[in-house]
Amino acid sequence: MGSVDMSVRPGAPATAPPAGSSDARRRRPAAALRPHIVNYTGFRTRFTAPRRRLELPTGHVTLVFPFDEGLWVSRGGAEPPARLRPAAGVLISGPRTGWAIGVHAGAVHGLEVNMSPLGAYRLFGIPVAHFGETRVDPAEVLGPGGRFLAERLRALGSWSERFDLLDAVFTARLERGPVAAPEVRGALSRLWADSGSLALAAAGTGWSARTLRARFREQVGLSPKGVARVFRLQHALRLLAAGVAPAQVAAACGYHDQAHLGRDVKALTGLPPARFAALRGGLPPGSALDRVPGRITSLLLPDEGAAGPRA
Protein backbone atom coordinates (compact mmCIF):
# COMPACT_ATOMS: atom_id res chain seq x y z
CA MET A 1 0.00 0.00 0.00
CA GLY A 2 1.22 3.51 -0.82
CA SER A 3 1.88 6.33 1.63
CA VAL A 4 -0.38 9.33 2.03
CA ASP A 5 -0.46 12.58 3.96
CA MET A 6 -2.69 12.04 7.02
CA SER A 7 -2.22 15.52 8.50
CA VAL A 8 -5.63 16.84 7.39
CA ARG A 9 -8.48 15.88 9.71
CA PRO A 10 -12.15 16.86 9.60
CA GLY A 11 -13.78 18.64 12.49
CA ALA A 12 -16.30 17.50 15.10
CA PRO A 13 -18.78 14.71 14.34
CA ALA A 14 -21.66 15.85 12.17
CA THR A 15 -24.22 14.22 14.44
CA ALA A 16 -24.34 14.81 18.19
CA PRO A 17 -25.61 11.86 20.26
CA PRO A 18 -29.03 12.12 21.92
CA ALA A 19 -29.17 13.60 25.40
CA GLY A 20 -28.77 11.03 28.16
CA SER A 21 -26.07 8.80 29.62
CA SER A 22 -24.00 5.90 28.43
CA ASP A 23 -21.96 3.54 30.59
CA ALA A 24 -19.54 1.04 29.05
CA ARG A 25 -16.92 -1.24 30.59
CA ARG A 26 -14.35 -3.01 28.44
CA ARG A 27 -11.83 -5.68 29.42
CA ARG A 28 -9.44 -8.00 27.69
CA PRO A 29 -10.00 -11.72 28.32
CA ALA A 30 -7.75 -14.03 30.32
CA ALA A 31 -4.25 -14.39 28.85
CA ALA A 32 -4.90 -17.85 27.40
CA LEU A 33 -7.89 -16.49 25.46
CA ARG A 34 -6.21 -13.42 23.96
CA PRO A 35 -5.15 -15.12 20.72
CA HIS A 36 -8.85 -15.82 20.13
CA ILE A 37 -10.94 -13.10 21.85
CA VAL A 38 -10.30 -9.38 21.40
CA ASN A 39 -12.37 -7.99 24.27
CA TYR A 40 -15.52 -8.04 26.36
CA THR A 41 -17.69 -4.92 26.52
CA GLY A 42 -20.54 -4.33 28.93
CA PHE A 43 -22.94 -1.52 28.06
CA ARG A 44 -25.95 0.32 29.48
CA THR A 45 -27.44 3.40 27.83
CA ARG A 46 -30.22 5.74 28.97
CA PHE A 47 -30.83 8.16 26.12
CA THR A 48 -33.99 10.19 25.70
CA ALA A 49 -34.28 9.43 21.97
CA PRO A 50 -33.73 6.39 19.74
CA ARG A 51 -30.23 5.72 18.53
CA ARG A 52 -29.15 4.16 15.24
CA ARG A 53 -25.70 2.72 14.56
CA LEU A 54 -24.26 1.66 11.25
CA GLU A 55 -22.19 -1.49 11.78
CA LEU A 56 -19.43 -1.92 9.20
CA PRO A 57 -17.64 -5.03 7.90
CA THR A 58 -14.54 -5.75 9.99
CA GLY A 59 -13.72 -9.43 9.51
CA HIS A 60 -14.45 -10.15 13.20
CA VAL A 61 -17.17 -12.10 14.99
CA THR A 62 -19.39 -10.45 17.63
CA LEU A 63 -21.53 -12.24 20.20
CA VAL A 64 -24.15 -10.02 21.91
CA PHE A 65 -26.06 -10.85 25.11
CA PRO A 66 -28.98 -8.39 25.49
CA PHE A 67 -30.11 -8.20 29.12
CA ASP A 68 -33.44 -6.58 28.31
CA GLU A 69 -35.66 -5.85 25.33
CA GLY A 70 -35.26 -2.97 22.96
CA LEU A 71 -32.40 -3.92 20.63
CA TRP A 72 -33.02 -4.48 16.92
CA VAL A 73 -30.54 -5.49 14.25
CA SER A 74 -30.92 -5.78 10.48
CA ARG A 75 -28.70 -6.22 7.46
CA GLY A 76 -28.76 -4.31 4.20
CA GLY A 77 -30.78 -1.34 5.41
CA ALA A 78 -34.26 -2.73 6.05
CA GLU A 79 -35.81 -1.45 9.25
CA PRO A 80 -34.88 -4.01 11.93
CA PRO A 81 -38.02 -6.10 12.39
CA ALA A 82 -37.47 -8.19 15.52
CA ARG A 83 -36.40 -7.57 19.08
CA LEU A 84 -33.68 -9.65 20.67
CA ARG A 85 -35.15 -11.01 23.89
CA PRO A 86 -33.07 -12.03 26.91
CA ALA A 87 -33.99 -15.73 27.09
CA ALA A 88 -33.43 -16.73 23.47
CA GLY A 89 -32.09 -13.60 21.90
CA VAL A 90 -28.31 -14.03 21.99
CA LEU A 91 -27.04 -12.64 18.69
CA ILE A 92 -23.99 -13.78 16.79
CA SER A 93 -22.72 -11.68 13.91
CA GLY A 94 -20.17 -13.40 11.71
CA PRO A 95 -17.76 -11.91 9.16
CA ARG A 96 -19.63 -10.27 6.30
CA THR A 97 -19.14 -8.07 3.26
CA GLY A 98 -22.20 -5.93 3.93
CA TRP A 99 -23.36 -3.41 6.48
CA ALA A 100 -25.95 -3.74 9.22
CA ILE A 101 -27.99 -1.32 11.32
CA GLY A 102 -28.48 -1.59 15.06
CA VAL A 103 -31.35 0.36 16.62
CA HIS A 104 -32.51 0.83 20.19
CA ALA A 105 -35.19 3.05 21.63
CA GLY A 106 -32.77 4.88 23.94
CA ALA A 107 -32.30 2.43 26.78
CA VAL A 108 -30.40 -0.80 26.25
CA HIS A 109 -28.37 -3.06 28.53
CA GLY A 110 -26.14 -5.98 27.63
CA LEU A 111 -22.73 -7.43 26.96
CA GLU A 112 -20.78 -8.26 23.82
CA VAL A 113 -17.80 -10.45 23.01
CA ASN A 114 -15.58 -9.62 20.03
CA MET A 115 -13.37 -12.36 18.65
CA SER A 116 -11.33 -13.20 15.61
CA PRO A 117 -12.91 -15.60 13.10
CA LEU A 118 -10.20 -18.16 13.86
CA GLY A 119 -11.01 -17.72 17.54
CA ALA A 120 -14.70 -18.35 16.87
CA TYR A 121 -13.77 -21.48 14.91
CA ARG A 122 -11.69 -22.73 17.85
CA LEU A 123 -14.16 -21.86 20.61
CA PHE A 124 -17.44 -22.79 18.88
CA GLY A 125 -16.12 -25.80 16.97
CA ILE A 126 -18.32 -25.33 13.90
CA PRO A 127 -17.67 -23.71 10.49
CA VAL A 128 -17.68 -19.93 10.78
CA ALA A 129 -19.63 -19.70 7.50
CA HIS A 130 -22.69 -20.84 9.48
CA PHE A 131 -22.78 -17.56 11.38
CA GLY A 132 -24.65 -14.75 9.70
CA GLU A 133 -26.67 -12.21 11.68
CA THR A 134 -28.76 -14.59 13.73
CA ARG A 135 -29.96 -15.53 17.18
CA VAL A 136 -28.40 -18.58 18.82
CA ASP A 137 -28.72 -20.69 21.93
CA PRO A 138 -25.28 -20.47 23.59
CA ALA A 139 -25.56 -24.11 24.64
CA GLU A 140 -25.57 -25.09 20.96
CA VAL A 141 -22.16 -23.52 20.32
CA LEU A 142 -20.57 -23.61 23.79
CA GLY A 143 -21.85 -26.92 25.12
CA PRO A 144 -23.13 -27.34 28.70
CA GLY A 145 -21.14 -24.31 29.87
CA GLY A 146 -23.27 -22.12 27.65
CA ARG A 147 -26.60 -23.29 29.06
CA PHE A 148 -28.59 -20.30 30.35
CA LEU A 149 -25.45 -18.21 29.91
CA ALA A 150 -27.36 -15.00 29.11
CA GLU A 151 -29.48 -15.38 32.25
CA ARG A 152 -26.43 -16.17 34.40
CA LEU A 153 -24.59 -13.11 33.11
CA ARG A 154 -27.59 -10.86 33.69
CA ALA A 155 -28.01 -12.09 37.29
CA LEU A 156 -24.46 -11.18 38.34
CA GLY A 157 -23.91 -7.89 40.13
CA SER A 158 -20.89 -6.40 38.36
CA TRP A 159 -19.17 -6.29 34.99
CA SER A 160 -16.06 -7.82 36.56
CA GLU A 161 -18.03 -10.88 37.68
CA ARG A 162 -19.61 -11.20 34.24
CA PHE A 163 -16.26 -11.00 32.49
CA ASP A 164 -14.86 -13.63 34.88
CA LEU A 165 -17.73 -15.97 34.03
CA LEU A 166 -17.04 -15.54 30.31
CA ASP A 167 -13.36 -16.30 30.93
CA ALA A 168 -14.32 -19.53 32.66
CA VAL A 169 -16.78 -20.61 29.96
CA PHE A 170 -14.44 -19.87 27.05
CA THR A 171 -11.33 -21.29 28.73
CA ALA A 172 -13.16 -24.59 29.17
CA ARG A 173 -13.66 -24.68 25.40
CA LEU A 174 -10.01 -24.17 24.43
CA GLU A 175 -8.96 -27.82 24.40
CA ARG A 176 -12.14 -29.06 22.77
CA GLY A 177 -12.33 -27.03 19.58
CA PRO A 178 -10.50 -27.52 16.27
CA VAL A 179 -7.23 -25.72 15.63
CA ALA A 180 -7.14 -23.40 12.62
CA ALA A 181 -4.78 -24.41 9.83
CA PRO A 182 -1.47 -22.47 9.95
CA GLU A 183 -1.88 -21.92 6.20
CA VAL A 184 -5.12 -20.04 6.80
CA ARG A 185 -3.59 -18.01 9.60
CA GLY A 186 -0.65 -17.07 7.41
CA ALA A 187 -2.86 -16.16 4.46
CA LEU A 188 -4.95 -13.89 6.69
CA SER A 189 -1.83 -12.07 7.86
CA ARG A 190 -0.63 -11.57 4.31
CA LEU A 191 -4.03 -10.28 3.21
CA TRP A 192 -4.09 -7.72 6.04
CA ALA A 193 -0.63 -6.53 5.02
CA ASP A 194 -1.58 -6.35 1.33
CA SER A 195 -5.28 -6.90 0.62
CA GLY A 196 -4.71 -6.54 -3.11
CA SER A 197 -2.44 -9.58 -3.37
CA LEU A 198 -4.68 -12.63 -3.46
CA ALA A 199 -2.06 -14.50 -5.45
CA LEU A 200 0.57 -13.88 -2.76
CA ALA A 201 -1.80 -15.00 -0.02
CA ALA A 202 -2.59 -18.22 -1.89
CA ALA A 203 1.00 -18.95 -2.88
CA GLY A 204 2.10 -19.21 0.73
CA THR A 205 -0.32 -22.06 1.43
CA GLY A 206 0.67 -24.51 -1.29
CA TRP A 207 -3.03 -25.23 -1.80
CA SER A 208 -5.16 -25.02 -4.89
CA ALA A 209 -7.52 -22.05 -5.16
CA ARG A 210 -10.45 -24.39 -4.54
CA THR A 211 -8.94 -25.78 -1.32
CA LEU A 212 -8.06 -22.29 -0.11
CA ARG A 213 -11.65 -21.09 -0.66
CA ALA A 214 -13.07 -24.10 1.18
CA ARG A 215 -10.74 -23.68 4.17
CA PHE A 216 -11.47 -19.96 4.37
CA ARG A 217 -15.22 -20.53 4.30
CA GLU A 218 -14.84 -23.07 7.09
CA GLN A 219 -12.39 -21.25 9.36
CA VAL A 220 -12.88 -17.57 8.48
CA GLY A 221 -16.46 -17.42 7.22
CA LEU A 222 -15.65 -15.59 3.97
CA SER A 223 -13.79 -16.44 0.78
CA PRO A 224 -10.24 -15.08 0.38
CA LYS A 225 -11.63 -12.52 -2.06
CA GLY A 226 -14.28 -11.45 0.46
CA VAL A 227 -11.66 -11.11 3.21
CA ALA A 228 -9.41 -9.06 0.92
CA ARG A 229 -12.30 -6.76 0.09
CA VAL A 230 -13.12 -6.18 3.77
CA PHE A 231 -9.48 -5.60 4.70
CA ARG A 232 -9.00 -3.14 1.84
CA LEU A 233 -12.17 -1.33 2.97
CA GLN A 234 -10.81 -1.04 6.50
CA HIS A 235 -7.55 0.45 5.23
CA ALA A 236 -9.52 2.90 3.06
CA LEU A 237 -11.86 3.92 5.90
CA ARG A 238 -8.91 4.68 8.17
CA LEU A 239 -7.56 7.13 5.61
CA LEU A 240 -10.95 8.66 4.79
CA ALA A 241 -11.65 9.19 8.50
CA ALA A 242 -8.30 10.97 8.79
CA GLY A 243 -9.30 13.44 6.09
CA VAL A 244 -7.20 12.03 3.25
CA ALA A 245 -8.56 12.94 -0.20
CA PRO A 246 -10.46 10.09 -1.90
CA ALA A 247 -8.12 10.10 -4.92
CA GLN A 248 -5.14 9.55 -2.61
CA VAL A 249 -7.02 6.84 -0.72
CA ALA A 250 -7.83 5.02 -3.95
CA ALA A 251 -4.19 5.03 -5.03
CA ALA A 252 -2.87 4.02 -1.60
CA CYS A 253 -5.31 1.12 -1.16
CA GLY A 254 -5.05 -0.45 -4.61
CA TYR A 255 -8.37 0.62 -6.13
CA HIS A 256 -8.35 1.15 -9.89
CA ASP A 257 -9.38 4.79 -9.48
CA GLN A 258 -11.51 7.08 -7.31
CA ALA A 259 -14.73 5.87 -8.93
CA HIS A 260 -13.84 2.27 -8.01
CA LEU A 261 -13.23 3.36 -4.41
CA GLY A 262 -16.59 5.14 -4.30
CA ARG A 263 -18.49 2.13 -5.63
CA ASP A 264 -16.87 -0.29 -3.22
CA VAL A 265 -17.26 1.91 -0.15
CA LYS A 266 -20.93 2.51 -1.02
CA ALA A 267 -21.54 -1.22 -1.62
CA LEU A 268 -19.97 -2.30 1.69
CA THR A 269 -21.09 0.56 3.97
CA GLY A 270 -24.18 2.03 2.31
CA LEU A 271 -22.44 5.42 2.20
CA PRO A 272 -20.30 7.25 -0.37
CA PRO A 273 -16.82 8.18 0.90
CA ALA A 274 -17.57 11.86 1.58
CA ARG A 275 -20.69 11.04 3.60
CA PHE A 276 -18.80 8.42 5.59
CA ALA A 277 -16.04 10.91 6.43
CA ALA A 278 -18.56 13.55 7.49
CA LEU A 279 -20.44 11.19 9.80
CA ARG A 280 -17.24 9.77 11.24
CA GLY A 281 -16.15 13.28 12.18
CA GLY A 282 -12.44 12.54 12.45
CA LEU A 283 -12.68 9.78 15.07
CA PRO A 284 -9.60 7.55 14.79
CA PRO A 285 -9.81 3.76 14.43
CA GLY A 286 -10.44 2.00 17.72
CA SER A 287 -12.27 4.98 19.27
CA ALA A 288 -14.83 4.55 22.04
CA LEU A 289 -17.44 4.08 19.30
CA ASP A 290 -15.58 1.11 17.82
CA ARG A 291 -15.70 -2.49 18.97
CA VAL A 292 -12.21 -3.57 17.93
CA PRO A 293 -8.85 -1.80 18.45
CA GLY A 294 -7.38 -0.44 15.25
CA ARG A 295 -10.56 -0.93 13.21
CA ILE A 296 -13.44 1.32 12.21
CA THR A 297 -16.49 -0.70 13.17
CA SER A 298 -19.38 1.73 13.67
CA LEU A 299 -20.97 5.08 12.88
CA LEU A 300 -23.77 6.95 14.61
CA LEU A 301 -26.53 7.69 12.10
CA PRO A 302 -28.73 10.78 12.18
CA ASP A 303 -32.42 10.18 12.75
CA GLU A 304 -33.72 11.06 9.31
CA GLY A 305 -36.83 8.91 9.45
CA ALA A 306 -35.47 6.26 7.11
CA ALA A 307 -34.03 2.82 7.58
CA GLY A 308 -30.65 2.96 5.89
CA PRO A 309 -27.69 5.24 5.29
CA ARG A 310 -28.12 8.21 3.03
CA ALA A 311 -26.14 9.26 0.01
N, C-alpha and C positions, 0 to 999 in steps of 0.2 A: 504494500500500500504506500502511496506517495505521502509527502509531508505537506502540511498546510499551515497557514497562519491562524492560530486560535485566539488571537488577542482581542478580537471584536466580540462583544457579548451583548445580547439584547437586555432590555431593562426588566422591570418587575413583571411577574406573571400577569397575563391579560385578564385572568378571572380570579377574583378574590373568593376564598371559601365562605360558605354560609356562616352566619354567626352561631356560636356555640362552643363546645369544648371537644377535644380529642385526646385520648390517652392511649399511648402505645408503649409496649415493652418488648424489646428484642434481645435475644440471647443466642449465642452459638451453642451447638449441641456438645455433648461429651466428646472428648478428644478422639475416641475410637470411631465416632460417627462423622467426623468432619470431612473425610474424603467423599462422603455420600450426601450429607445434609448441609445446606448453606446456613440456615438460621431458623429459629422459631420467632414468631411475632404474635403477641397478644394485643388485642385492640378493643376499645370501647369508645364510641362517639355519641355525642348528644348535641346534634345540630338542630336548628330550628327550621331547616328547609331540606328537601331531598338533595342528595348528592349523587353525581354520576361520574364514574371513572372509566376511562378508556384503558383497557389492558392490552399491552402490545406483545408481539411474539418475542420470546427471549431464549428459547431452547431449554428452559427449565420446567420442572414439574412442581405444582403447588397443590397442597392438600389443605382444605379449609374446614374448620369445625365451627359452624355458627352455634352460639349459645342461646339465641332467641330467634324469633321470626323477623322478617323485614329485609332480608337480603335476596336480591334477584341477580341472575347472571344470564347473559345471552351471547351468542356468537353472530357475527356478521351484521349487526346493527338492528335486528328486530327488537322491539320492546321486550325486555325479559318477562316471560309469561308466568313463571312459577317460583314460589318462595321455597327457600331451603329451610326445612324444619329441623329442630334439634335432634329428634330421635332417629330419623332416617335421612337426614339431609346433608351428610358429609359430602363435600364436593372435591373431586380431583380434577385438575386441569393439566393435561399432558402437553408436550411440545406441539406447536401448531404453526402454520404459516398464515394465519388470519388473526384479526383482532376480535376482542370481546368487550362487552360493556357490563360493568357492575353497577347496580343501583341500590340505594337504600333510602328509606324515608326520612333519615336524619339521625335515628338512633339504631346502632348495631353493635353487637358484642360477640366476640369470638376469638379464634386462634388459628393461625396458619403456619404450615411447615413448607419451606422451600427447599427443594433438593435437585441435584443434578439428575438427568435421565438415567445415567449409569447407576446412580444411587438408588433411584426408584426400582430399577431392574433388580438390583441386589436385595433390597429390603422387601419388595412386594413379591418377587419371584415369578412374575408373569410378564409376557411381552409388553413393552411400553406402548406399542401401537394400539393396544386395547383401551388406553386412556384418552378420552376426548375431553369434553366438558360435561361431566356427568356426576350423578350422585352415586355413592358407594356405601356398602356396609363395611366398616373397617375390619370386621372379623373375616370377611372374604379375602382381604389382601394382607392382613397381618396375623391371621390365625387366632387362637384363643386369647392372646394378649390384646387383641383389638376389640374384643367383645364389649359392647357398651362403653367404648372408649370416649365418645363424645359426652355421654352423661357423666362419666367419672371425671373428666377434665372440668366440666362445668361445675361439679359439686365441690371442687377444691377451693381453698380460700385465697390463694395468691398465685401470681404468674410464676413465681419460682417453683412452687409445688407442681404446677401443671407442666412446666418444662422438664422437671425431674421425672415425672411420670412418662413423658414422651421419650426421654433418654432411656428409661428402663425398657419400654416396649420395643423401641427400635434396636437397642443393643441386643436384645434377645433374638432378633431376626438375623443378625449379622452372619452367623455360622450356618444358617439354613438356606439362604438364597443363592442363586447362581452368580458366578463371578463373570464380569464382563470380559470379553476377549481383549487382550492387549492391542490387537490390530485395530479394533474399533476405538479404543482409548487414544491410540496414537493418531488415527485419522481425524478424530475430533480436534485434537490439539493443533494439527496442521491446518485444518479448516479455519479455526479461530485466528491463527496467525496470518492466513492468506485465503480468504473465503472464495477467491476467484479461481483457485487452483484445484479443481476436482481431480485432475489427472495426477497431481502430486500426492494428494490425499490417498488415492487408490493405489498408487504405485508402491507406497510403503507397506501395504498389507500383503502383497503377493496373491491376492484373491482376484477372481474374475469380477467384472462389474455386477453381474447378477448376484454373486455371493455377497459382495459388499452391500448391495441394496437390501438383501434379505437380513443380514446381520444388523444393519442400521435400523431397519423397521422393528426388529425384535428388541434391540438393546437401547435404542435412542428414541424410537417412536416416529422418526421422519426418515426419508431417503437422504443420501448424501447431498443431493441437489437441494432438497428442502432445507437441510441444516445450513448449507452454504448461503442460501438466500437469506435466512434469518440472521446469520452471523454478519453478513454484509450489511443488512439493514441496521443492526445494532451499531456497527462502526459508523455508518452514515448518520444515524440519529445523534450520536455523540457529537459529531462535528456540526450538524445543523443546530443543535441545542446551544453550542458554543458560539453561534453567530457566524460560522464560516459560510461563504457564499455557495449556493447550490452548484454552480459550475465547478468550483474547486472541490466540493464534496464528491461530485460525480467522478472527477479525474482521480482523486485520491483513493476511492473505494472500488474502482474497476468497473464502473458503469460505462456503457458505450458513449453516452453523452448526457446532458442535463435532462433531456426529455425522458430518457430511459430511467434515470433516477426518480423523476417525478411520477412516472407510471408505477414503479415498483413500490415506492413509499406509499402512494395512494392505495395500491392493491393490498398491502400488508397492514396498513394502519387506518385506512379510511380517510386519511387527510393528505392534502398536498404538502410539500415540504415547508412552504412559507407559513401555512396555517399551523402545522406542527410546532415550528419554532416559536410562533407567537404564543401558543397555549402553554408551551413548556416554560417560557419566560426566563430562560437562562439557567434553570436548575441543572446542576452537573449530574452525571450518572451516579447512581447510588445515593441519591438524596433521600430525605425522610419520606418522600412520596413513593420511592422505589422499593421493590421487594428484595432485590438482589444487589450486592455491592458491585460497582463497576458497570451495571447495566441500566438502561432506561426502560422501565417496565410499565409505567403508568402516566396518565395525564388526567387532570381534573377537567371535566367538560362543562361548559356553560349550560344553564337550563334554558334551552331555546324551544322547548315544547316539541322536540322531535327525538326519535329514537337513536339515531346514529350521528357520527361526526359530520361536520359541515365543510364544504369546500370553501 
